[in-house]
Amino acid sequence: MAEETKARLVIIAAGGTGGHMFPARAFADEMRARGWTVGLISDRRGLHYATDFPAEWKHEVQAASPNFREPWTLPSAFLKIQSGIRT
């Protein structure tokens, strides 16, 4: 019986700035060169930098950065984070 070979998958989660996406892109390039399938999970801001990201698929999640200097914004930030965790 022939053994099935499955493509190995790496899922990269990168945040919403170019400072996170550019190193993630270098990692994705290297993994693809080694024969891995690449997926990307990011927020809307991150996907803005990922238009030509070397991934077979991309998934957007809700994300927020809690701002403790403006405590009145915390409830909405935490609700957005919770929504992103559920997706």
LUMRO-883315 format. One record per atom (N, C-alpha, C, O, CB): atom name; x, y, z. Coordinates in Angstrom, 2 decimals. Glycine has a CB too. Example, Ala and Ser with C-alpha at 12.3 -4.5 7.8 and 13.67 -1.06 7.14 Angstrom:
residues 2
<r site="N" xx="13.19" yy="-5.69" zz="7.80"/>
<r site="CA" xx="12.30" yy="-4.50" zz="7.80"/>
<r site="C" xx="13.20" yy="-3.30" zz="7.80"/>
<r site="O" xx="14.24" yy="-3.32" zz="8.46"/>
<r site="CB" xx="11.31" yy="-4.47" zz="9.05"/>
<r site="N" xx="12.85" yy="-2.25" zz="7.08"/>
<r site="CA" xx="13.67" yy="-1.06" zz="7.14"/>
<r site="C" xx="12.90" yy="0.03" zz="7.87"/>
<r site="O" xx="13.41" yy="1.14" zz="8.04"/>
<r site="CB" xx="14.08" yy="-0.60" zz="5.72"/>
***
This chain:
residues 87
<r site="N" xx="0.84" yy="-1.17" zz="0.00"/>
<r site="CA" xx="0.00" yy="0.00" zz="0.00"/>
<r site="C" xx="0.89" yy="1.25" zz="0.00"/>
<r site="O" xx="1.82" yy="1.35" zz="0.80"/>
<r site="CB" xx="-0.96" yy="-0.01" zz="1.21"/>
<r site="N" xx="0.60" yy="2.16" zz="-0.89"/>
<r site="CA" xx="1.40" yy="3.38" zz="-1.00"/>
<r site="C" xx="1.11" yy="4.31" zz="0.17"/>
<r site="O" xx="-0.04" yy="4.49" zz="0.57"/>
<r site="CB" xx="1.13" yy="4.10" zz="-2.33"/>
<r site="N" xx="2.17" yy="4.89" zz="0.70"/>
<r site="CA" xx="2.01" yy="5.83" zz="1.81"/>
<r site="C" xx="1.65" yy="7.20" zz="1.27"/>
<r site="O" xx="2.30" yy="7.71" zz="0.36"/>
<r site="CB" xx="3.30" yy="5.90" zz="2.67"/>
<r site="N" xx="0.60" yy="7.80" zz="1.84"/>
<r site="CA" xx="0.21" yy="9.14" zz="1.42"/>
<r site="C" xx="1.16" yy="10.16" zz="2.04"/>
<r site="O" xx="1.54" yy="10.06" zz="3.20"/>
<r site="CB" xx="-1.25" yy="9.45" zz="1.83"/>
<r site="N" xx="1.53" yy="11.14" zz="1.23"/>
<r site="CA" xx="2.35" yy="12.22" zz="1.78"/>
<r site="C" xx="1.45" yy="13.44" zz="1.92"/>
<r site="O" xx="0.76" yy="13.84" zz="0.97"/>
<r site="CB" xx="3.59" yy="12.53" zz="0.87"/>
<r site="N" xx="1.45" yy="14.01" zz="3.08"/>
<r site="CA" xx="0.64" yy="15.19" zz="3.33"/>
<r site="C" xx="1.54" yy="16.41" zz="3.39"/>
<r site="O" xx="2.64" yy="16.37" zz="3.95"/>
<r site="CB" xx="-0.17" yy="15.04" zz="4.65"/>
<r site="N" xx="1.06" yy="17.49" zz="2.79"/>
<r site="CA" xx="1.81" yy="18.74" zz="2.86"/>
<r site="C" xx="1.80" yy="19.23" zz="4.30"/>
<r site="O" xx="0.78" yy="19.20" zz="4.98"/>
<r site="CB" xx="1.21" yy="19.82" zz="1.90"/>
<r site="N" xx="2.93" yy="19.68" zz="4.75"/>
<r site="CA" xx="3.02" yy="20.24" zz="6.09"/>
<r site="C" xx="2.49" yy="21.67" zz="6.06"/>
<r site="O" xx="2.73" yy="22.41" zz="5.10"/>
<r site="CB" xx="4.48" yy="20.19" zz="6.64"/>
<r site="N" xx="1.79" yy="22.05" zz="7.11"/>
<r site="CA" xx="1.15" yy="23.35" zz="7.18"/>
<r site="C" xx="1.73" yy="24.17" zz="8.32"/>
<r site="O" xx="1.87" yy="23.67" zz="9.44"/>
<r site="CB" xx="-0.37" yy="23.20" zz="7.35"/>
<r site="N" xx="2.06" yy="25.42" zz="8.03"/>
<r site="CA" xx="2.44" yy="26.37" zz="9.08"/>
<r site="C" xx="1.45" yy="27.53" zz="8.99"/>
<r site="O" xx="1.21" yy="28.08" zz="7.91"/>
<r site="CB" xx="3.94" yy="26.85" zz="8.92"/>
<r site="N" xx="0.90" yy="27.90" zz="10.13"/>
<r site="CA" xx="-0.03" yy="29.03" zz="10.20"/>
<r site="C" xx="0.69" yy="30.16" zz="10.92"/>
<r site="O" xx="1.15" yy="30.01" zz="12.05"/>
<r site="CB" xx="-1.37" yy="28.64" zz="10.93"/>
<r site="N" xx="0.78" yy="31.29" zz="10.25"/>
<r site="CA" xx="1.47" yy="32.45" zz="10.80"/>
<r site="C" xx="0.43" yy="33.45" zz="11.29"/>
<r site="O" xx="-0.48" yy="33.82" zz="10.54"/>
<r site="CB" xx="2.42" yy="33.10" zz="9.74"/>
<r site="N" xx="0.56" yy="33.88" zz="12.52"/>
<r site="CA" xx="-0.29" yy="34.93" zz="13.07"/>
<r site="C" xx="0.58" yy="36.17" zz="13.26"/>
<r site="O" xx="1.55" yy="36.15" zz="14.01"/>
<r site="CB" xx="-0.96" yy="34.49" zz="14.43"/>
<r site="N" xx="0.22" yy="37.24" zz="12.58"/>
<r site="CA" xx="1.02" yy="38.46" zz="12.64"/>
<r site="C" xx="0.10" yy="39.65" zz="12.86"/>
<r site="O" xx="-1.01" yy="39.70" zz="12.34"/>
<r site="CB" xx="1.86" yy="38.65" zz="11.35"/>
<r site="N" xx="0.58" yy="40.60" zz="13.64"/>
<r site="CA" xx="-0.22" yy="41.75" zz="14.03"/>
<r site="C" xx="-0.38" yy="42.79" zz="12.94"/>
<r site="O" xx="-0.03" yy="42.58" zz="11.78"/>
<r site="CB" xx="0.38" yy="42.39" zz="15.21"/>
<r site="N" xx="-0.92" yy="43.92" zz="13.35"/>
<r site="CA" xx="-1.38" yy="44.91" zz="12.40"/>
<r site="C" xx="-0.41" yy="45.97" zz="11.97"/>
<r site="O" xx="-0.85" yy="47.04" zz="11.54"/>
<r site="CB" xx="-2.51" yy="45.55" zz="12.94"/>
<r site="N" xx="0.87" yy="45.74" zz="12.06"/>
<r site="CA" xx="1.81" yy="46.75" zz="11.58"/>
<r site="C" xx="2.81" yy="46.10" zz="10.62"/>
<r site="O" xx="3.02" yy="44.89" zz="10.65"/>
<r site="CB" xx="2.55" yy="47.42" zz="12.76"/>
<r site="N" xx="3.40" yy="46.92" zz="9.79"/>
<r site="CA" xx="4.43" yy="46.42" zz="8.90"/>
<r site="C" xx="5.59" yy="45.80" zz="9.65"/>
<r site="O" xx="6.24" yy="44.89" zz="9.15"/>
<r site="CB" xx="4.93" yy="47.53" zz="8.01"/>
<r site="N" xx="5.85" yy="46.29" zz="10.85"/>
<r site="CA" xx="6.92" yy="45.74" zz="11.67"/>
<r site="C" xx="6.71" yy="44.30" zz="12.05"/>
<r site="O" xx="7.67" yy="43.59" zz="12.36"/>
<r site="CB" xx="7.08" yy="46.55" zz="12.91"/>
<r site="N" xx="5.47" yy="43.84" zz="12.02"/>
<r site="CA" xx="5.19" yy="42.43" zz="12.26"/>
<r site="C" xx="5.05" yy="41.66" zz="10.95"/>
<r site="O" xx="5.46" yy="40.49" zz="10.87"/>
<r site="CB" xx="3.91" yy="42.28" zz="13.09"/>
<r site="N" xx="4.50" yy="42.28" zz="9.93"/>
<r site="CA" xx="4.22" yy="41.58" zz="8.69"/>
<r site="C" xx="5.48" yy="41.30" zz="7.87"/>
<r site="O" xx="5.57" yy="40.25" zz="7.24"/>
<r site="CB" xx="3.24" yy="42.38" zz="7.85"/>
<r site="N" xx="6.43" yy="42.20" zz="7.87"/>
<r site="CA" xx="7.62" yy="41.99" zz="7.04"/>
<r site="C" xx="8.47" yy="40.81" zz="7.53"/>
<r site="O" xx="8.92" yy="40.03" zz="6.70"/>
<r site="CB" xx="8.46" yy="43.25" zz="7.02"/>
<r site="N" xx="8.70" yy="40.65" zz="8.84"/>
<r site="CA" xx="9.39" yy="39.43" zz="9.29"/>
<r site="C" xx="8.56" yy="38.17" zz="9.03"/>
<r site="O" xx="9.10" yy="37.12" zz="8.72"/>
<r site="CB" xx="9.72" yy="39.53" zz="10.78"/>
<r site="N" xx="7.24" yy="38.29" zz="9.15"/>
<r site="CA" xx="6.37" yy="37.14" zz="8.87"/>
<r site="C" xx="6.48" yy="36.73" zz="7.41"/>
<r site="O" xx="6.46" yy="35.55" zz="7.09"/>
<r site="CB" xx="4.90" yy="37.47" zz="9.22"/>
<r site="N" xx="6.59" yy="37.71" zz="6.53"/>
<r site="CA" xx="6.75" yy="37.43" zz="5.09"/>
<r site="C" xx="8.06" yy="36.68" zz="4.83"/>
<r site="O" xx="8.09" yy="35.73" zz="4.04"/>
<r site="CB" xx="6.72" yy="38.74" zz="4.27"/>
<r site="N" xx="9.14" yy="37.09" zz="5.48"/>
<r site="CA" xx="10.42" yy="36.41" zz="5.31"/>
<r site="C" xx="10.32" yy="34.96" zz="5.79"/>
<r site="O" xx="10.84" yy="34.05" zz="5.15"/>
<r site="CB" xx="11.55" yy="37.15" zz="6.07"/>
<r site="N" xx="9.65" yy="34.76" zz="6.92"/>
<r site="CA" xx="9.45" yy="33.41" zz="7.44"/>
<r site="C" xx="8.60" yy="32.58" zz="6.47"/>
<r site="O" xx="8.91" yy="31.41" zz="6.22"/>
<r site="CB" xx="8.77" yy="33.46" zz="8.83"/>
<r site="N" xx="7.54" yy="33.17" zz="5.94"/>
<r site="CA" xx="6.68" yy="32.47" zz="4.99"/>
<r site="C" xx="7.45" yy="32.08" zz="3.73"/>
<r site="O" xx="7.30" yy="30.97" zz="3.23"/>
<r site="CB" xx="5.46" yy="33.34" zz="4.61"/>
<r site="N" xx="8.27" yy="32.99" zz="3.22"/>
<r site="CA" xx="9.08" yy="32.67" zz="2.04"/>
<r site="C" xx="9.98" yy="31.47" zz="2.30"/>
<r site="O" xx="10.09" yy="30.58" zz="1.46"/>
<r site="CB" xx="9.94" yy="33.89" zz="1.63"/>
<r site="N" xx="10.62" yy="31.45" zz="3.46"/>
<r site="CA" xx="11.52" yy="30.35" zz="3.80"/>
<r site="C" xx="10.76" yy="29.03" zz="3.94"/>
<r site="O" xx="11.22" yy="28.00" zz="3.45"/>
<r site="CB" xx="12.27" yy="30.66" zz="5.11"/>
<r site="N" xx="9.62" yy="29.07" zz="4.59"/>
<r site="CA" xx="8.85" yy="27.83" zz="4.77"/>
<r site="C" xx="8.33" yy="27.30" zz="3.43"/>
<r site="O" xx="8.34" yy="26.09" zz="3.21"/>
<r site="CB" xx="7.67" yy="28.08" zz="5.73"/>
<r site="N" xx="7.88" yy="28.18" zz="2.56"/>
<r site="CA" xx="7.43" yy="27.74" zz="1.22"/>
<r site="C" xx="8.60" yy="27.14" zz="0.45"/>
<r site="O" xx="8.42" yy="26.15" zz="-0.26"/>
<r site="CB" xx="6.81" yy="28.92" zz="0.43"/>
<r site="N" xx="9.78" yy="27.73" zz="0.57"/>
<r site="CA" xx="10.96" yy="27.19" zz="-0.11"/>
<r site="C" xx="11.28" yy="25.79" zz="0.39"/>
<r site="O" xx="11.87" yy="24.99" zz="-0.34"/>
<r site="CB" xx="12.17" yy="28.11" zz="0.10"/>
<r site="N" xx="10.90" yy="25.49" zz="1.62"/>
<r site="CA" xx="11.13" yy="24.15" zz="2.19"/>
<r site="C" xx="9.96" yy="23.20" zz="1.95"/>
<r site="O" xx="9.96" yy="22.08" zz="2.45"/>
<r site="CB" xx="11.38" yy="24.27" zz="3.68"/>
<r site="N" xx="8.97" yy="23.65" zz="1.17"/>
<r site="CA" xx="7.87" yy="22.78" zz="0.79"/>
<r site="C" xx="6.65" yy="22.81" zz="1.70"/>
<r site="O" xx="5.75" yy="21.99" zz="1.55"/>
<r site="CB" xx="8.36" yy="21.42" zz="0.74"/>
<r site="N" xx="6.60" yy="23.74" zz="2.62"/>
<r site="CA" xx="5.47" yy="23.85" zz="3.53"/>
<r site="C" xx="4.34" yy="24.65" zz="2.88"/>
<r site="O" xx="4.59" yy="25.52" zz="2.05"/>
<r site="CB" xx="5.90" yy="24.49" zz="4.85"/>
<r site="N" xx="3.11" yy="24.35" zz="3.27"/>
<r site="CA" xx="1.95" yy="25.16" zz="2.93"/>
<r site="C" xx="1.84" yy="26.24" zz="4.00"/>
<r site="O" xx="2.00" yy="25.96" zz="5.19"/>
<r site="CB" xx="0.64" yy="24.29" zz="2.83"/>
<r site="N" xx="1.56" yy="27.48" zz="3.59"/>
<r site="CA" xx="1.53" yy="28.61" zz="4.52"/>
<r site="C" xx="0.14" yy="29.22" zz="4.56"/>
<r site="O" xx="-0.49" yy="29.45" zz="3.52"/>
<r site="CB" xx="2.58" yy="29.67" zz="4.12"/>
<r site="N" xx="-0.34" yy="29.49" zz="5.77"/>
<r site="CA" xx="-1.57" yy="30.24" zz="5.99"/>
<r site="C" xx="-1.27" yy="31.45" zz="6.85"/>
<r site="O" xx="-0.30" yy="31.46" zz="7.60"/>
<r site="CB" xx="-2.66" yy="29.36" zz="6.66"/>
<r site="N" xx="-2.09" yy="32.49" zz="6.73"/>
<r site="CA" xx="-1.87" yy="33.73" zz="7.48"/>
<r site="C" xx="-3.14" yy="34.12" zz="8.22"/>
<r site="O" xx="-4.23" yy="34.12" zz="7.64"/>
<r site="CB" xx="-1.43" yy="34.87" zz="6.54"/>
<r site="N" xx="-3.00" yy="34.45" zz="9.49"/>
<r site="CA" xx="-4.08" yy="35.00" zz="10.30"/>
<r site="C" xx="-3.63" yy="36.38" zz="10.77"/>
<r site="O" xx="-2.55" yy="36.53" zz="11.33"/>
<r site="CB" xx="-4.45" yy="34.07" zz="11.52"/>
<r site="N" xx="-4.48" yy="37.39" zz="10.53"/>
<r site="CA" xx="-4.13" yy="38.75" zz="10.94"/>
<r site="C" xx="-5.40" yy="39.57" zz="11.10"/>
<r site="O" xx="-6.50" yy="39.10" zz="10.80"/>
<r site="CB" xx="-3.19" yy="39.42" zz="9.91"/>
<r site="N" xx="-5.24" yy="40.79" zz="11.57"/>
<r site="CA" xx="-6.37" yy="41.70" zz="11.64"/>
<r site="C" xx="-6.42" yy="42.53" zz="10.36"/>
<r site="O" xx="-5.58" yy="42.38" zz="9.48"/>
<r site="CB" xx="-6.28" yy="42.61" zz="12.90"/>
<r site="N" xx="-7.41" yy="43.39" zz="10.28"/>
<r site="CA" xx="-7.60" yy="44.20" zz="9.07"/>
<r site="C" xx="-6.36" yy="45.04" zz="8.76"/>
<r site="O" xx="-5.96" yy="45.15" zz="7.60"/>
<r site="CB" xx="-8.81" yy="45.11" zz="9.22"/>
<r site="N" xx="-5.75" yy="45.63" zz="9.79"/>
<r site="CA" xx="-4.55" yy="46.45" zz="9.56"/>
<r site="C" xx="-3.41" yy="45.61" zz="9.00"/>
<r site="O" xx="-2.72" yy="46.04" zz="8.08"/>
<r site="CB" xx="-4.10" yy="47.12" zz="10.86"/>
<r site="N" xx="-3.22" yy="44.42" zz="9.54"/>
<r site="CA" xx="-2.15" yy="43.55" zz="9.06"/>
<r site="C" xx="-2.36" yy="43.10" zz="7.63"/>
<r site="O" xx="-1.42" yy="43.03" zz="6.85"/>
<r site="CB" xx="-2.03" yy="42.35" zz="9.95"/>
<r site="N" xx="-3.61" yy="42.79" zz="7.29"/>
<r site="CA" xx="-3.89" yy="42.34" zz="5.93"/>
<r site="C" xx="-3.66" yy="43.46" zz="4.91"/>
<r site="O" xx="-3.47" yy="43.19" zz="3.73"/>
<r site="CB" xx="-5.31" yy="41.82" zz="5.82"/>
<r site="N" xx="-3.70" yy="44.70" zz="5.37"/>
<r site="CA" xx="-3.37" yy="45.83" zz="4.50"/>
<r site="C" xx="-1.94" yy="45.70" zz="3.97"/>
<r site="O" xx="-1.66" yy="46.10" zz="2.84"/>
<r site="CB" xx="-3.55" yy="47.17" zz="5.26"/>
<r site="N" xx="-1.05" yy="45.16" zz="4.78"/>
<r site="CA" xx="0.36" yy="44.97" zz="4.39"/>
<r site="C" xx="0.59" yy="43.61" zz="3.73"/>
<r site="O" xx="1.72" yy="43.29" zz="3.37"/>
<r site="CB" xx="1.26" yy="45.11" zz="5.61"/>
<r site="N" xx="-0.46" yy="42.82" zz="3.58"/>
<r site="CA" xx="-0.28" yy="41.44" zz="3.12"/>
<r site="C" xx="-0.93" yy="41.17" zz="1.77"/>
<r site="O" xx="-1.30" yy="40.03" zz="1.48"/>
<r site="CB" xx="-0.85" yy="40.49" zz="4.13"/>
<r site="N" xx="-1.06" yy="42.19" zz="0.94"/>
<r site="CA" xx="-1.74" yy="41.97" zz="-0.34"/>
<r site="C" xx="-1.03" yy="40.93" zz="-1.20"/>
<r site="O" xx="-1.70" yy="40.16" zz="-1.89"/>
<r site="CB" xx="-1.83" yy="43.28" zz="-1.11"/>
<r site="N" xx="0.28" yy="40.88" zz="-1.16"/>
<r site="CA" xx="1.01" yy="39.87" zz="-1.93"/>
<r site="C" xx="1.78" yy="38.92" zz="-1.00"/>
<r site="O" xx="2.84" yy="38.41" zz="-1.36"/>
<r site="CB" xx="1.99" yy="40.54" zz="-2.91"/>
<r site="N" xx="1.23" yy="38.69" zz="0.19"/>
<r site="CA" xx="1.85" yy="37.80" zz="1.16"/>
<r site="C" xx="1.86" yy="36.38" zz="0.61"/>
<r site="O" xx="0.85" yy="35.93" zz="0.07"/>
<r site="CB" xx="1.11" yy="37.85" zz="2.53"/>
<r site="N" xx="2.98" yy="35.65" zz="0.73"/>
<r site="CA" xx="3.10" yy="34.32" zz="0.13"/>
<r site="C" xx="2.39" yy="33.24" zz="0.96"/>
<r site="O" xx="3.04" yy="32.39" zz="1.58"/>
<r site="CB" xx="4.56" yy="33.95" zz="-0.03"/>
<r site="N" xx="1.05" yy="33.29" zz="0.97"/>
<r site="CA" xx="0.27" yy="32.30" zz="1.72"/>
<r site="C" xx="-0.83" yy="31.74" zz="0.82"/>
<r site="O" xx="-1.36" yy="32.44" zz="-0.04"/>
<r site="CB" xx="-0.35" yy="32.92" zz="3.01"/>
<r site="N" xx="-1.16" yy="30.48" zz="1.02"/>
<r site="CA" xx="-2.23" yy="29.85" zz="0.25"/>
<r site="C" xx="-3.59" yy="30.38" zz="0.67"/>
<r site="O" xx="-4.53" yy="30.41" zz="-0.12"/>
<r site="CB" xx="-2.18" yy="28.33" zz="0.41"/>
<r site="N" xx="-3.70" yy="30.81" zz="1.92"/>
<r site="CA" xx="-4.95" yy="31.40" zz="2.39"/>
<r site="C" xx="-4.64" yy="32.43" zz="3.47"/>
<r site="O" xx="-3.60" yy="32.40" zz="4.13"/>
<r site="CB" xx="-5.91" yy="30.31" zz="2.94"/>
<r site="N" xx="-5.59" yy="33.36" zz="3.64"/>
<r site="CA" xx="-5.49" yy="34.41" zz="4.66"/>
<r site="C" xx="-6.83" yy="34.48" zz="5.38"/>
<r site="O" xx="-7.89" yy="34.32" zz="4.77"/>
<r site="CB" xx="-5.12" yy="35.80" zz="4.02"/>
<r site="N" xx="-6.77" yy="34.72" zz="6.70"/>
<r site="CA" xx="-7.99" yy="34.81" zz="7.50"/>
<r site="C" xx="-7.91" yy="36.06" zz="8.36"/>
<r site="O" xx="-6.92" yy="36.31" zz="9.04"/>
<r site="CB" xx="-8.19" yy="33.54" zz="8.37"/>
<r site="N" xx="-8.98" yy="36.85" zz="8.33"/>
<r site="CA" xx="-9.03" yy="38.07" zz="9.13"/>
<r site="C" xx="-9.75" yy="37.81" zz="10.45"/>
<r site="O" xx="-10.81" yy="37.19" zz="10.48"/>
<r site="CB" xx="-9.73" yy="39.20" zz="8.35"/>
<r site="N" xx="-9.16" yy="38.29" zz="11.53"/>
<r site="CA" xx="-9.79" yy="38.22" zz="12.85"/>
<r site="C" xx="-9.96" yy="39.64" zz="13.39"/>
<r site="O" xx="-9.22" yy="40.55" zz="13.01"/>
<r site="CB" xx="-8.96" yy="37.34" zz="13.83"/>
<r site="N" xx="-10.92" yy="39.81" zz="14.27"/>
<r site="CA" xx="-11.10" yy="41.10" zz="14.95"/>
<r site="C" xx="-9.99" yy="41.24" zz="15.99"/>
<r site="O" xx="-9.67" yy="40.29" zz="16.69"/>
<r site="CB" xx="-12.51" yy="41.19" zz="15.62"/>
<r site="N" xx="-9.43" yy="42.41" zz="16.08"/>
<r site="CA" xx="-8.36" yy="42.65" zz="17.05"/>
<r site="C" xx="-8.45" yy="44.09" zz="17.55"/>
<r site="O" xx="-8.99" yy="44.96" zz="16.87"/>
<r site="CB" xx="-6.97" yy="42.36" zz="16.44"/>
<r site="N" xx="-7.91" yy="44.31" zz="18.72"/>
<r site="CA" xx="-7.87" yy="45.65" zz="19.29"/>
<r site="C" xx="-6.68" yy="45.74" zz="20.24"/>
<r site="O" xx="-6.21" yy="44.73" zz="20.75"/>
<r site="CB" xx="-9.19" yy="46.00" zz="20.03"/>
<r site="N" xx="-6.22" yy="46.94" zz="20.45"/>
<r site="CA" xx="-5.15" yy="47.18" zz="21.41"/>
<r site="C" xx="-5.74" yy="47.97" zz="22.58"/>
<r site="O" xx="-6.07" yy="49.15" zz="22.43"/>
<r site="CB" xx="-3.94" yy="47.96" zz="20.76"/>
<r site="N" xx="-5.87" yy="47.33" zz="23.73"/>
<r site="CA" xx="-6.40" yy="48.08" zz="24.88"/>
<r site="C" xx="-5.51" yy="49.27" zz="25.21"/>
<r site="O" xx="-4.29" yy="49.15" zz="25.27"/>
<r site="CB" xx="-6.53" yy="47.15" zz="26.11"/>
<r site="N" xx="-6.14" yy="50.41" zz="25.42"/>
<r site="CA" xx="-5.41" yy="51.63" zz="25.75"/>
<r site="C" xx="-5.70" yy="51.97" zz="27.21"/>
<r site="O" xx="-6.75" yy="52.54" zz="27.52"/>
<r site="CB" xx="-5.81" yy="52.82" zz="24.80"/>
<r site="N" xx="-4.80" yy="51.63" zz="28.09"/>
<r site="CA" xx="-5.01" yy="51.84" zz="29.52"/>
<r site="C" xx="-4.92" yy="53.31" zz="29.92"/>
<r site="O" xx="-5.29" yy="53.66" zz="31.04"/>
<r site="CB" xx="-4.00" yy="51.03" zz="30.31"/>
<r site="N" xx="-4.44" yy="54.16" zz="29.03"/>
<r site="CA" xx="-4.41" yy="55.60" zz="29.32"/>
<r site="C" xx="-5.77" yy="56.24" zz="29.08"/>
<r site="O" xx="-6.05" yy="57.34" zz="29.56"/>
<r site="CB" xx="-3.35" yy="56.29" zz="28.45"/>
<r site="N" xx="-6.62" yy="55.53" zz="28.33"/>
<r site="CA" xx="-8.00" yy="55.99" zz="28.09"/>
<r site="C" xx="-8.94" yy="54.88" zz="28.54"/>
<r site="O" xx="-9.47" yy="54.15" zz="27.70"/>
<r site="CB" xx="-8.23" yy="56.37" zz="26.58"/>
<r site="N" xx="-9.14" yy="54.72" zz="29.83"/>
<r site="CA" xx="-9.87" yy="53.57" zz="30.36"/>
<r site="C" xx="-11.30" yy="53.44" zz="29.85"/>
<r site="O" xx="-11.85" yy="52.34" zz="29.86"/>
<r site="CB" xx="-9.89" yy="53.64" zz="31.84"/>
<r site="N" xx="-11.92" yy="54.52" zz="29.40"/>
<r site="CA" xx="-13.28" yy="54.44" zz="28.88"/>
<r site="C" xx="-13.34" yy="53.65" zz="27.57"/>
<r site="O" xx="-14.43" yy="53.23" zz="27.15"/>
<r site="CB" xx="-13.84" yy="55.83" zz="28.67"/>
<r site="N" xx="-12.20" yy="53.43" zz="26.91"/>
<r site="CA" xx="-12.18" yy="52.65" zz="25.67"/>
<r site="C" xx="-11.99" yy="51.15" zz="25.93"/>
<r site="O" xx="-12.11" yy="50.35" zz="25.00"/>
<r site="CB" xx="-11.08" yy="53.15" zz="24.75"/>
<r site="N" xx="-11.69" yy="50.77" zz="27.15"/>
<r site="CA" xx="-11.39" yy="49.37" zz="27.46"/>
<r site="C" xx="-12.55" yy="48.41" zz="27.20"/>
<r site="O" xx="-12.32" yy="47.35" zz="26.61"/>
<r site="CB" xx="-10.97" yy="49.25" zz="28.89"/>
<r site="N" xx="-13.78" yy="48.73" zz="27.61"/>
<r site="CA" xx="-14.85" yy="47.76" zz="27.35"/>
<r site="C" xx="-15.01" yy="47.40" zz="25.88"/>
<r site="O" xx="-15.15" yy="46.22" zz="25.54"/>
<r site="CB" xx="-16.16" yy="48.30" zz="27.86"/>
<r site="N" xx="-14.98" yy="48.39" zz="25.00"/>
<r site="CA" xx="-15.14" yy="48.07" zz="23.57"/>
<r site="C" xx="-13.93" yy="47.32" zz="23.03"/>
<r site="O" xx="-14.08" yy="46.44" zz="22.18"/>
<r site="CB" xx="-15.36" yy="49.36" zz="22.76"/>
<r site="N" xx="-12.74" yy="47.64" zz="23.52"/>
<r site="CA" xx="-11.54" yy="46.91" zz="23.07"/>
<r site="C" xx="-11.61" yy="45.45" zz="23.48"/>
<r site="O" xx="-11.31" yy="44.56" zz="22.69"/>
<r site="CB" xx="-10.27" yy="47.56" zz="23.63"/>
<r site="N" xx="-12.01" yy="45.20" zz="24.73"/>
<r site="CA" xx="-12.08" yy="43.81" zz="25.19"/>
<r site="C" xx="-13.19" yy="43.03" zz="24.47"/>
<r site="O" xx="-13.03" yy="41.84" zz="24.21"/>
<r site="CB" xx="-12.32" yy="43.77" zz="26.69"/>
<r site="N" xx="-14.30" yy="43.69" zz="24.15"/>
<r site="CA" xx="-15.35" yy="43.01" zz="23.38"/>
<r site="C" xx="-14.85" yy="42.65" zz="21.98"/>
<r site="O" xx="-15.15" yy="41.57" zz="21.47"/>
<r site="CB" xx="-16.61" yy="43.91" zz="23.28"/>
<r site="N" xx="-14.10" yy="43.55" zz="21.38"/>
<r site="CA" xx="-13.55" yy="43.27" zz="20.05"/>
<r site="C" xx="-12.55" yy="42.11" zz="20.10"/>
<r site="O" xx="-12.55" yy="41.25" zz="19.22"/>
<r site="CB" xx="-12.88" yy="44.53" zz="19.47"/>
<r site="N" xx="-11.71" yy="42.09" zz="21.13"/>
<r site="CA" xx="-10.75" yy="41.00" zz="21.29"/>
<r site="C" xx="-11.49" yy="39.68" zz="21.49"/>
<r site="O" xx="-11.13" yy="38.67" zz="20.88"/>
<r site="CB" xx="-9.81" yy="41.27" zz="22.49"/>
<r site="N" xx="-12.52" yy="39.69" zz="22.33"/>
<r site="CA" xx="-13.30" yy="38.47" zz="22.57"/>
<r site="C" xx="-13.94" yy="37.98" zz="21.27"/>
<r site="O" xx="-13.97" yy="36.78" zz="21.02"/>
<r site="CB" xx="-14.38" yy="38.72" zz="23.63"/>
<r site="N" xx="-14.44" yy="38.89" zz="20.46"/>
<r site="CA" xx="-15.02" yy="38.52" zz="19.18"/>
<r site="C" xx="-13.97" yy="37.87" zz="18.28"/>
<r site="O" xx="-14.27" yy="36.90" zz="17.58"/>
<r site="CB" xx="-15.62" yy="39.74" zz="18.49"/>
<r site="N" xx="-12.75" yy="38.40" zz="18.29"/>
<r site="CA" xx="-11.68" yy="37.82" zz="17.48"/>
<r site="C" xx="-11.28" yy="36.44" zz="17.93"/>
<r site="O" xx="-10.93" yy="35.60" zz="17.11"/>
<r site="CB" xx="-10.47" yy="38.72" zz="17.51"/>
<r site="N" xx="-11.33" yy="36.19" zz="19.23"/>
<r site="CA" xx="-10.98" yy="34.87" zz="19.75"/>
<r site="C" xx="-12.00" yy="33.83" zz="19.30"/>
<r site="O" xx="-11.65" yy="32.68" zz="19.06"/>
<r site="CB" xx="-10.89" yy="34.89" zz="21.29"/>
<r site="N" xx="-13.25" yy="34.22" zz="19.19"/>
<r site="CA" xx="-14.32" yy="33.29" zz="18.80"/>
<r site="C" xx="-14.26" yy="32.91" zz="17.33"/>
<r site="O" xx="-14.78" yy="31.85" zz="16.95"/>
<r site="CB" xx="-15.66" yy="33.89" zz="19.10"/>
<r site="N" xx="-13.64" yy="33.73" zz="16.48"/>
<r site="CA" xx="-13.65" yy="33.44" zz="15.04"/>
<r site="C" xx="-12.66" yy="32.42" zz="14.64"/>
<r site="O" xx="-12.57" yy="32.08" zz="13.46"/>
<r site="CB" xx="-13.41" yy="34.65" zz="14.27"/>
***
